Amino acid sequence: SSFPFRPDASNYLEEIDYGAFDKETLDNLVPEAKVKYGVGSYVYSTVMAFSTAEYPADKPRPRSWAEFWDVSKFPGPRSLRAVIAAGGDPTTIEFALLAAGVPKDKLYPIDFDKAFAFLDRIKPHITKFWTVGAEPGQLLSDRQVAMASAFNGRMESLKTQGAAVDYQWNEGELSPAYWVVPKGAKNRAAAMR
């Protein structure tokens, strides 16, 4: 499969030569990491993070994107990733649809009208649409927002360091990152090794 790459990936990427990989490497790659135009290098998740100063352990904490959108039950300013971030990251759109009650197995094809209508509902409560992975943690740590979408690794690092932040995995989104070889690369064989 060439997923998650565009149908015209062959115009700008070399097909991966899995024959160049040693057996141990191939055996340790999950099937989803072995795609036609890229090799998965790691997986990260975009999760819901929150300030433990705003939502301490003895208070209810948001557990779904519907609750993230529920500003009466869970008051406080929020932050979401800008839809234009990283060339069009879809997580904010997907989270809006989950908040609207769309079941996970019905997210695609994306109903953009519904997603943007739900984003319009939360927009007055968004302090900042973030574009850089460090922003949600900083916004939460500085108490500029009460909750945010954020990368799990960044939140875990802050939590381990004692920052007043936490996160939860429910309705988090997994994203793979891939190594690729540009079309016509002079060192193609070395890149495949």
C-alpha positions in Angstrom: 0.0 0.0 0.0 1.1 3.6 -0.6 -1.1 4.9 2.2 -0.6 7.5 3.8 1.1 9.1 0.8 -0.7 10.9 -2.0 -1.6 8.9 -5.2 1.1 10.8 -7.1 3.9 9.9 -4.6 5.8 8.2 -7.4 6.4 11.6 -8.9 8.5 12.8 -5.9 9.4 9.7 -3.9 11.4 6.5 -4.6 9.7 3.2 -3.9 11.2 1.6 -0.9 13.5 -1.4 -1.7 12.7 -3.7 1.3 15.2 -6.2 -0.2 18.0 -3.8 1.0 16.9 -4.2 4.6 18.6 -6.8 6.9 16.3 -9.6 8.2 16.4 -8.3 11.8 15.2 -4.8 10.8 12.4 -6.3 8.6 11.3 -8.7 11.3 11.0 -5.7 13.8 8.9 -3.5 11.5 5.2 -3.7 12.1 3.3 -4.3 8.9 1.8 -0.8 8.9 5.4 0.6 8.9 6.2 -1.1 5.5 4.5 1.0 2.8 5.4 1.5 -0.8 7.0 5.0 -0.5 8.0 5.2 3.2 9.3 3.3 6.2 7.6 4.0 9.5 10.1 5.3 12.0 7.8 6.0 15.0 4.3 6.5 16.1 3.0 9.4 18.3 -0.4 10.3 19.5 -2.3 13.6 19.8 -4.2 13.4 23.1 -6.3 15.6 25.3 -4.2 17.3 27.9 -5.3 19.4 30.9 -4.0 21.5 33.7 -4.1 19.7 37.0 -4.3 23.1 38.7 -7.6 23.6 36.9 -8.7 20.0 37.2 -7.1 18.4 40.3 -7.5 14.7 41.0 -10.5 15.3 43.3 -12.5 17.2 40.5 -14.0 15.7 37.4 -11.6 15.7 34.4 -12.6 15.7 30.7 -12.6 12.2 29.2 -13.8 12.8 25.7 -13.8 15.4 22.9 -17.5 16.0 23.6 -16.5 17.0 27.2 -13.6 19.2 25.8 -16.4 21.0 23.9 -18.6 21.2 27.0 -17.5 24.6 28.4 -20.3 24.7 31.1 -19.2 21.4 32.7 -15.5 22.0 32.1 -14.9 25.7 32.1 -11.7 27.4 31.0 -9.9 28.5 27.9 -8.6 25.9 25.4 -6.1 25.3 22.7 -6.3 23.1 19.6 -3.8 22.4 16.9 -4.2 24.7 13.9 -5.8 22.8 11.0 -3.1 24.2 8.7 -0.2 22.9 10.9 2.2 20.4 9.4 0.7 20.7 5.9 -2.9 20.1 6.9 -3.0 18.0 10.1 -6.5 16.6 10.4 -6.6 15.9 14.1 -8.6 19.0 15.1 -11.2 18.2 12.4 -11.5 14.6 13.6 -11.8 15.8 17.3 -14.5 18.2 16.3 -16.5 15.4 14.6 -16.0 13.1 17.7 -17.3 16.0 19.8 -20.3 16.3 17.5 -21.1 12.6 18.2 -19.8 11.1 15.0 -18.8 7.4 15.8 -15.1 6.6 15.3 -15.9 4.2 12.5 -17.9 6.9 10.6 -15.3 9.7 10.6 -14.5 9.1 7.0 -15.3 10.5 4.5 -14.9 13.7 6.6 -18.0 15.9 6.8 -16.2 19.2 6.7 -19.4 21.3 7.1 -20.2 19.5 10.4 -16.6 19.7 11.6 -16.3 23.4 11.0 -19.8 24.1 12.5 -18.5 22.4 15.7 -15.3 24.3 15.5 -17.3 27.5 15.4 -19.0 26.5 18.7 -15.6 26.1 20.5 -13.8 28.9 18.8 -14.8 31.6 21.4 -13.1 29.5 24.0 -9.8 28.9 22.1 -7.0 31.1 23.4 -4.6 29.9 20.7 -4.6 27.5 17.8 -1.1 26.0 18.2 1.3 25.2 15.4 4.4 24.0 17.3 4.4 20.9 19.5 5.8 22.8 22.6 3.0 25.3 22.6 0.3 23.3 24.4 2.6 22.3 27.3 3.7 26.0 27.7 0.1 27.2 27.6 -1.0 24.7 30.1 2.0 25.2 32.4 1.5 29.0 32.3 -2.2 28.5 33.0 -3.1 30.4 29.8 -5.4 27.4 29.0 -7.2 24.7 31.0 -7.0 22.1 28.4 -5.5 21.4 24.9 -4.9 18.9 22.3 -1.2 17.9 22.6 1.4 15.4 21.6 1.6 12.6 24.3 5.4 12.6 24.5 5.5 16.3 25.3 2.9 15.9 28.0 4.6 12.9 29.5 7.9 14.7 29.7 6.3 17.7 31.4 4.3 15.5 33.8 7.5 13.6 34.7 9.3 16.9 35.4 6.5 17.8 37.9 4.5 20.3 35.8 0.9 20.7 36.7 -0.3 18.9 33.6 -1.8 15.5 32.8 -3.4 13.9 29.8 -5.6 11.0 28.9 -5.6 8.5 26.0 -9.3 8.2 25.3 -10.1 9.3 21.7 -6.4 10.1 21.1 -5.2 9.9 17.5 -2.2 7.8 16.5 0.1 9.2 13.8 3.0 7.5 12.1 6.1 9.3 10.9 7.9 7.9 7.9 11.4 8.0 6.4 11.3 8.6 2.7 13.8 8.8 -0.2 13.4 11.8 -2.6 12.9 10.8 -6.3 16.2 10.8 -8.1 18.3 10.8 -5.0 22.0 10.3 -5.9 22.6 8.1 -2.9 19.5 5.9 -3.3 21.3 2.6 -2.5 22.8 4.0 0.7 19.5 5.5 1.7 17.8 2.1 1.3 20.5 0.5 3.5 
